[in-house]
Structures are given as C-alpha cells and as structure tokens.
Amino acid sequence: LQFLSYLGACDRLLKQGYEEGQVEEAMEMFQYSEKQAAEFLHLLAQFNDMGFQQNEIKEVLLLCGNQRERALEELVMK
C-alpha cells in the first residue's frame, strides 16, 4: 500500500514537469512526504532559474527546511 502511494506521489510530481531522478531523490530526502518533496522541487526550480548551482540549492534547502526566505539569504551569502 505504501509503495502505491509513493508511486502516485511520484506520478503527480512528474506530471508537474519535474525530472524523474529529482522526484525520486526529493521523495527519499523527505521520507516520502509528497508535500515536502513538492515544496523542495518547486524551490529548487525557482532558485535554479535565478542562476544558483543545483548542489548548493539542495544543501541550503535541506539546512533551512525548505524555508524560502532563509534559503535565499543563505544562497546570496555564498
């Protein structure tokens, strides 16, 4: 049952246009919480569009618990 809800969550995130590898990674990082994974992927894409490096974005988002403003401050200071 858990596996099916995982697949459903992944499918919904993929339909939002996120890459499969990123979706799987985000789901694992947040213990399969679709809400947190979706938030993470959204912010990752946003900060990526601003020109920040993906590995730095991931690190900062994890440290800041997906808090957009705090993460942005951290990224700008790097």
C-alpha positions in Angstrom: 0.0 0.0 0.0 2.8 2.4 0.9 4.5 1.7 -2.4 1.4 2.5 -4.3 1.0 5.9 -2.5 4.7 6.5 -3.3 4.1 5.8 -7.0 1.1 8.0 -7.0 3.0 10.9 -5.4 5.9 10.4 -7.9 3.4 10.4 -10.8 1.8 13.6 -9.6 5.2 15.3 -9.3 6.3 14.1 -12.7 3.1 15.5 -14.2 4.1 18.9 -12.8 7.2 18.7 -15.0 9.9 17.7 -12.6 12.6 15.2 -13.7 12.2 11.6 -12.5 15.6 11.5 -10.8 14.9 14.7 -8.9 11.5 13.5 -7.9 12.8 10.2 -6.5 15.7 12.0 -4.7 13.3 14.5 -3.1 10.9 11.8 -2.0 13.7 9.9 -0.3 15.1 13.0 1.3 11.8 13.8 2.9 10.8 10.3 4.0 8.3 10.1 1.1 6.3 13.2 2.1 4.8 14.4 -1.1 4.1 17.8 0.3 7.7 18.4 1.4 9.1 16.9 -1.8 6.9 19.1 -3.9 7.9 22.2 -2.0 11.6 21.3 -2.3 11.3 20.7 -6.1 9.4 24.0 -6.6 12.1 25.9 -4.7 14.9 24.0 -6.4 13.5 25.0 -9.8 12.9 28.6 -8.7 16.4 29.1 -7.4 17.9 27.2 -10.4 16.1 29.8 -12.6 17.8 32.5 -10.6 21.2 31.1 -11.6 22.2 29.3 -8.4 24.1 26.0 -8.5 21.8 22.9 -8.0 24.1 21.2 -5.4 24.3 24.4 -3.4 20.5 24.9 -3.6 19.9 21.3 -2.4 22.3 21.7 0.6 20.7 25.1 1.6 17.1 23.9 1.3 17.9 20.9 3.5 19.6 23.0 6.1 16.7 25.6 6.1 13.9 23.0 6.0 12.5 24.4 2.7 12.1 27.9 4.1 12.3 30.1 1.0 13.4 33.3 2.6 16.1 31.7 4.8 17.4 29.6 1.9 17.5 32.6 -0.4 19.6 34.6 2.2 22.0 31.6 2.5 22.4 31.3 -1.2 23.0 35.0 -1.7 25.7 35.0 1.0 27.6 32.1 -0.6 
